[in-house]
Amino acid sequence: MIGKLKGLIDSYGEDYVILDVGGVGYQVHCSSRTLQALPSPGDAAVLSIETYVREDQIRLFGFRSDIEREWFRLLQTVQGVGAKVALAVLSTLPPADLANAIALRDKAAVTRTPGVGPKVAERIVTELKDKAPGFANVDPALVHLSGAIDDHRAPRPVTDAISALVNLGYGQPQAAAAIAAASRSAGEGAETAQLIRLGLKELAK
């Protein structure tokens, strides 16, 4: 099995790159984010590889990091998610944002992926909650805040502050994380305006 390839970029396709390794061109399928981050043809590149062997074909999937490859594998443990959908999810959400979306049970973030409807998104955020790489590193206060929001137990200033940041163009996971930090800093009883101000400072770090 191939675990890593290092070579020169030969050319690009719609969803793949041809990597020249010692004169052999390997067609490696990648997320759009990975393809955009790779260098121009003729330059060197290294990709972590996931090899799929089927009766009628062998397909290679490439990733810029081992954590992205781990997400690719993990996503496919969810019913209804194959290699194509897993790559689409990673094209829409980088690993850190995907981890936050799962921690926050943010189905809306996952459904931004073309081909992923509400039911599949629900399965992703539910089934992967305790399996997600790096989940242990997610701020416990953020997860607690997520549950409070879902159960309509979060203080009104908190939910209003998150909505305000989202309206300013920030993603739901980023806004919730910033307000979680702001809430810890300000303490109980903080008003919406104070939380927004502190949240913006967090986002500016």
N, C-alpha and C positions, 0 to 999 in steps of 0.2 A: 504493500500500500504506500502511496505517496503522501508524505506529511508536510513537506515544504518544498517550494521551488524558488530558485534564485537564477535570474537570467536577464535578458534584455527584452524590452518591450518591442514587439514586432509590429503589431497593429491592433486596432480595436474594432469590435462589433457592437451591436446594439446592447447586448447584456454580457459580453465576454471580452477577454483580452487574449491575444496570442503571445505567449511568453516563449522566447527563444532560449532554450537551455542546451548549450553545447551543440547547436545546429539542429536541434529537434524542436519543432513548434508545438507547444501545448496549448490547447484551447481551454481557458479557465473561466468559468462563469462567476460573476461577482455582483454584489449589490451596486446600485448606481453611485452610492457614496464612495465605495471603494474605487470604482472606475474613475470617478472624478479626481480622486486623490493620487492616482498613479501618474508617473511622469510621461513625458512625450516619447514617441517611438525612437528607439535607439538608446534610450537611457536604461540603467539597471533598476531592477525591482525585486523584492522578495515577498512572497505570499505564503501564508499558512494554507494548507490544502486539506480539503475533505474529499475523499475519493468514493464515488458511488459506482458499484459494479452491478450491472444487470445482465440478463441473458443476452440482450441484443446490443448493449452499449456500455461504455465506461465514461462517466462524466466527472469532471474535476470542478470543484467549487473553491474559490480563493478568497482569502480574508487578510486584512492588514494586521490583525492581531489575533492571538489565541482566544481572547475573550469574545470577539465577534464570532469566531468559529464555534465556541461553546454555546453561544446564543442560537446560532443556526441549528445546532444539534437539538438543543432544548426545545425550541419552538416546534420542531417536528414531532415531539412527544405528545402534542396537543392534537386531538381528533380534528380532522379537516385541514390540517396544516402540513403541506408537503414542501419540497425544496423550493419550488417557485414562489409560494406564498411566504415562506421564511425569508427568502432574499428580498421580497417586496417589503416586508415589515422592516428589515434592516436598512432598506433604502429610504424608508420614511422616518424611522427613529434610530438614531445611533444607540449603542448599548447603554450608555448612561441614562438617556431619556427613556428607553424601554424599561430599564430597571425602576425608574421613578414612576412611570405609568403603572407598572404592576404593583408597586408598593402603595400607590394612591388609588388603585382600582379604577384608573382613568380609562374607561372603555372608549371614550370619545377620541383620545389620542391614538389608540390602536386602530380605530375605524377610519382614520385618515389614510390608511394603507389601501391602495386600489385592490379590490378583490376580497377585502376582509369586511364582512358584515357584522352587525351587533352580536349575533350568536357566537361566531368564532372569536370575536374580541372578548366576549364574556368568558369563554373557556380559557383564553390565553391568560387573562388577568387573574382568574380564579385558580386554575390548575398550576400555574407557575409561581404563585405567590411565595411558596416555601422552598422552591427549587432554584430560584433565580440566582445566577452568579453574582456575588457581591451583595446579596440581599442583606447579609449580616451587617454590612457597612452603611445601610440606609439609616438615616437619623430616626431613632425610635419616636421622637417627638413628632416627626413628620408623619409616620404611620399612624400614631395616635390621633393626630389632627385629621388625617384622612378618614378614619373610622368615625370621628365625631361629625364630620361634614356629611358623610353618607347617612348617618343616623339622625341628622338634623339636630345634633347636640352642640355643635360648635357655636360659640358666642356670635351674635349678629355682627359686631365689628370685624371679627375674623373673616367671616364669609363675604362681607362687603369689601374688605380690603383685598381679598383674593380676586373678587370680581373686577375691582378697579384696576389691578395689575394686568389681568387678562384683557381688559378693554384697552389697555395701553399697548397691547401687542405681545405680551409675554405668554408663553405656554402655560397651561394649567399646572403641570408638575413643577415648573420653575417658580410660578407665582405662589403655589402652596408651600414649597420649600422655603421661600423667602419670608413668607408671613409666619411660618412655624418658628423660624429663627427670631423674627421680630417680636413675636408673642412671648418667647422665652426671655428676651432682653427687656421688654417693657413690663412684663408681669401681668397679673390679672387686672381686669378693669381698664385696660388700654383702649383708647378710642380709635375709631377707624382712621382718622387722619394721621395719628401717631404711628399706627401700624403700617400705613402706606409709606410714610416717610422712612421708617426704619427698613421696610421691605425693599425699597428702592436702593438704600445704601447697601443692603446685602447683595442685591443683583449687580451693583456696580463694582463689587470686589473682584 
